[in-house]
Amino acid sequence: MTCPDCGNAHSFVRFGSQGDVDLVYSAPARARETKETALTFQKHTAHLDQMKGRKWVWIIDFAKMETRHYSSMNLTHKLIKLITEEHLGGLQAIFLVNPNFWLRTTMSAVKPILSKQFYAKLRLFEGTDTGLLLELENAGIQRNWVLWLANMFKSPYSASVSQTVKI
């Protein structure tokens, strides 16, 4: 299934690989589409399905999020269920970068429903620019991809990913 509304309407970009592991970047604040609709789950499913059968690390950047970027608890629960049932095998880790109040609150609410396997894949990364980048490198992200992420973190959040970095 392909995303019915892609073209950087939302943020899900495979930006590199390390051996047989793909690296995927998402940033809710970079998404042009912010209104949750009946199709939102279908669109997320289409992007996650692109990764089926692959090993991957998902790096989600929560910087600059505003209330219009927050997903509902219903959508969050549905995505957790989908990832747990269909994607945990290939998903190596979820790096939660620049965690904000919304993420921390949501994590508190959903922690009881997370499987041990799902929870074990979550890692929080925060701090100064240099410290954050060193943490990502220490977590196993190769330097060239850390530099790609550094470029993303510095670029204006009004720009979509494809406008910021040639992929």
C-alpha positions as CSV (number, residue, x, y, z in Angstrom):
1,M,0.0,0.0,0.0
2,T,1.3,3.5,-0.8
3,C,0.5,6.6,1.1
4,P,-2.5,8.2,-0.5
5,D,-1.3,11.7,0.4
6,C,2.4,11.7,0.4
7,G,4.8,14.3,-0.9
8,N,5.9,15.6,2.5
9,A,2.4,16.2,3.7
10,H,3.8,14.3,6.7
11,S,7.2,13.4,7.9
12,F,8.6,9.9,7.3
13,V,11.9,9.8,5.4
14,R,14.3,6.9,4.9
15,F,17.6,8.9,4.9
16,G,20.3,6.3,5.0
17,S,21.4,2.9,6.0
18,Q,24.1,1.2,8.0
19,G,24.8,-2.2,6.7
20,D,21.4,-3.9,6.5
21,V,19.7,-1.4,8.8
22,D,17.7,1.5,7.3
23,L,17.5,4.8,9.2
24,V,14.2,6.7,9.1
25,Y,13.6,10.3,10.3
26,S,10.3,11.8,11.4
27,A,9.5,15.2,12.8
28,P,5.9,16.0,13.5
29,A,6.7,19.8,13.4
30,R,7.9,19.4,9.8
31,A,4.7,17.9,8.6
32,R,2.6,20.1,6.5
33,E,-0.5,18.0,7.2
34,T,-1.4,18.5,10.9
35,K,-5.1,17.9,11.1
36,E,-6.0,14.4,12.2
37,T,-8.6,12.8,9.9
38,A,-10.2,9.4,9.4
39,L,-7.3,8.7,6.9
40,T,-4.5,9.6,9.2
41,F,-4.0,6.0,10.5
42,Q,-4.1,4.7,6.9
43,K,-1.4,7.1,5.9
44,H,0.8,6.1,8.9
45,T,0.2,2.4,8.1
46,A,1.3,2.9,4.5
47,H,4.6,4.4,5.7
48,L,5.2,1.7,8.3
49,D,4.4,-1.0,5.6
50,Q,7.3,0.4,3.5
51,M,9.6,-0.9,6.2
52,K,8.1,-4.5,6.4
53,G,10.7,-7.1,6.0
54,R,13.5,-4.6,6.6
55,K,15.6,-3.9,9.7
56,W,15.3,-0.2,10.7
57,V,15.8,2.4,13.3
58,W,13.2,5.2,13.6
59,I,14.5,8.6,14.8
60,I,11.6,10.8,15.8
61,D,12.4,14.5,16.4
62,F,9.9,16.2,18.8
63,A,11.5,19.7,18.6
64,K,9.3,22.6,17.8
65,M,6.1,20.7,18.2
66,E,2.9,22.7,18.8
67,T,-0.5,21.5,19.9
68,R,-1.5,21.2,16.2
69,H,1.1,18.5,15.8
70,Y,-0.1,16.3,18.7
71,S,-1.8,13.0,17.8
72,S,-4.9,11.8,19.7
73,M,-4.6,9.0,22.3
74,N,-6.8,6.9,20.0
75,L,-4.3,7.3,17.1
76,T,-1.4,6.7,19.4
77,H,-2.9,3.5,20.8
78,K,-3.7,2.2,17.3
79,L,-0.1,2.9,16.1
80,I,1.4,1.2,19.1
81,K,-0.8,-1.8,18.5
82,L,0.1,-1.9,14.8
83,I,3.9,-1.6,15.5
84,T,3.7,-4.2,18.2
85,E,1.8,-6.7,16.0
86,E,3.4,-6.2,12.7
87,H,6.7,-4.3,12.9
88,L,8.6,-5.1,16.1
89,G,10.7,-7.8,14.4
90,G,12.4,-5.4,12.0
91,L,12.3,-2.3,14.1
92,Q,15.6,-2.3,15.9
93,A,15.1,0.9,17.9
94,I,13.0,4.0,18.3
95,F,15.1,7.1,19.1
96,L,13.0,9.8,20.6
97,V,14.9,13.0,20.1
98,N,14.2,16.3,21.9
99,P,11.4,14.9,24.0
100,N,8.8,17.5,25.0
101,F,6.0,17.7,27.6
102,W,3.5,16.1,25.2
103,L,5.8,13.1,24.6
104,R,6.5,12.6,28.3
105,T,2.8,12.8,29.2
106,T,1.8,10.5,26.4
107,M,4.5,8.0,27.4
108,S,3.2,8.0,31.0
109,A,-0.3,7.3,29.7
110,V,0.7,4.5,27.3
111,K,3.5,2.8,29.2
112,P,1.0,0.3,30.8
113,I,0.0,-1.0,27.4
114,L,3.5,-1.2,25.9
115,S,4.9,-4.7,25.6
116,K,8.3,-5.3,27.2
117,Q,9.8,-5.8,23.7
118,F,8.3,-2.4,22.5
119,Y,9.5,-0.5,25.6
120,A,13.0,-2.0,25.3
121,K,13.4,-0.4,21.8
122,L,12.7,3.1,23.1
123,R,15.6,5.5,23.8
124,L,15.3,9.2,24.8
125,F,17.9,11.6,23.5
126,E,18.1,15.2,24.7
127,G,20.6,17.9,25.5
128,T,22.7,20.5,23.8
129,D,23.3,20.3,20.1
130,T,26.8,18.8,20.5
131,G,25.8,16.6,23.4
132,L,22.8,15.3,21.5
133,L,24.8,14.4,18.5
134,L,27.5,12.7,20.5
135,E,24.8,10.6,22.3
136,L,23.4,9.6,18.9
137,E,26.9,8.6,17.7
138,N,27.5,6.7,20.9
139,A,24.2,4.9,20.3
140,G,25.6,3.5,17.0
141,I,24.6,6.1,14.4
142,Q,27.5,6.5,12.0
143,R,29.1,10.0,11.8
144,N,27.9,10.8,8.3
145,W,24.3,10.2,9.4
146,V,24.8,12.1,12.6
147,L,25.9,15.0,10.4
148,W,22.7,14.6,8.3
149,L,20.7,14.8,11.5
150,A,22.7,17.8,12.7
151,N,21.7,19.5,9.4
152,M,18.1,18.6,10.1
153,F,18.1,19.9,13.6
154,K,19.6,23.3,12.5
155,S,17.3,23.8,9.5
156,P,14.1,25.8,9.8
157,Y,11.1,23.6,10.8
158,S,9.0,25.4,8.3
159,A,11.0,23.6,5.6
160,S,10.0,20.1,4.7
161,V,12.7,17.4,4.8
162,S,13.1,17.2,1.0
163,Q,13.5,21.0,0.8
164,T,16.3,20.8,3.4
165,V,18.4,17.9,2.4
166,K,18.8,16.2,-0.9
167,I,17.9,12.5,-0.5
